[in-house]
Amino acid sequence: MEGACRRKKLGESIVLEYFDHGDTREAELALTELNFKTKTHLIPMLVIEIAMDHKPSHREMASVLISDMYTHLIKQKDFVTAFDKLLKNLPDLILDTPDAPVALGNFLARAIADDCLPPKVIEMYKAKADSQHAVDALVRADTLLSMKHGLVRLDNVWGVGGGLRPVKYLIRQIHLLLQEYISSEDLKEATRCLFELEVPHFHHELVYEAIVMVLEAINNHVEEKMCKLLKSLSDAIIITPDMMERGFIRVFDDMPDIILDVPLASTVLERFVERCQKAGFLPDHVVRQMPSRYLNCSFFENPSLCVECFPLPNILYPY
C-alpha cells in the first residue's frame, strides 16, 4: 500500500510537470520508470483525475498525453479498465469537480476519436452504469460522437485554440513550415506560421525537425538556411534557450537510429553544430554533449571504415 501511495504521488508530480513543459515523450519515460507493472490502467486514471481539477488547456494536454502513450505504455484493455473505474468513481469525483460527468464524457469521446477505444465500448458501459452521473457521462460521450463530423471535431473538444492540437498534427504542420521555408527562404512567413501554431511548449520539435532535415539533405545551402532560421527565432526569443537545447539534445540522443538511414549524419551534424555555435545561439555546454563521431560509425563490422573517411558528396536538395 505504501508503495502504491508513493507511486501515485510521484505520478502526480510528473503529470503536473508535463502541464508546464508539454513534452509527452518526457512524461511517458518518467511514468514508465514508476513501473506500474500489471496496473498500467492507473496511468490514464491518474492523468484524467488530475486534469479534471485544471483548466481546459490542461485537459487537452491530458488527452494528448494518454493518446500518445497508447500502444507504447497503455494498451486498449487499460483504457477500458480505467474508464470503467472512473465512471464508478464519479459520485466521489463530482464532490471536487462539479462538471466531472461532462469532463469524463469528453475524455471518453476523445479517446474513442483517437482510436484508443472502439465506439462499441459506450454500449458496454451503459449496460453496467450504476449511477446517474455515469449515465450522464456516457450520454455526453455518445452525443459528441454522434454529431456530424464528430470524430473530426473532437480534436477541439476542450474548446482551446490551435496551440494544443494533437501532437501528430503539430509535427506535420512544423514539417510543412520548414519545407516551405527551405523553398522560399522567407523568414517572416516562417515566423508567422510558427506563431499561428501557438505552441511555445513544443518549439523543441521545430528545432529537432529542422536538424533532422539538415542531416537528411546533406547540403550546405540547407544547412545555411536552417541555421539562419534558428538564429532568427533565437535572437527574437521566440525559441527560448531551453527549447533550443532540448531540440539539439533530442537529435544527439537519436543519432544511433538516424545514422542507420543517413550514414553521413554524424559528419553533417558536426558541421551544422559548429555553424550554429559560430552564429552565437548554440552555447558551448550543448556542443559538448554532441556524441563522439567514432560512436556513430556506419560500418559496425569494420570500425576502420568510418563515415569521416569518406568525402561528403555534393548532393542537391530536392527543394
Buried (B, 14 or more C-beta within 10 A) or exposed (E): EEEEEEBBEBBBEBBEEBBEBBBBBBBBEBBBEBEBEEEBBBBBBBBBBBBBEBEBBBBBBBBBBBBBBBEEBBBBEBBBBBBBEBBBBBEEBBEEBEEBBBBBBBBBBBBBBBEBBEBEBBEEBBEEBEBEBBBBBBBBBBEBBEEEEBBEEBBBBBEBEEBBBBBEEBBEBBBEBBBBBBEEBEBEEBBEBBEEBBBBBBBBBBBBBBBBBBBBBBBBEBBBBBBBBBBBBBEEEBBBEEBBBBBBBBBBEBBEEBBEEBBBBBBBBBBBBEBBBEBEBBBEEBBEEBBEBEEBBBEEEEEEEBBBEEEBEEEEBEB
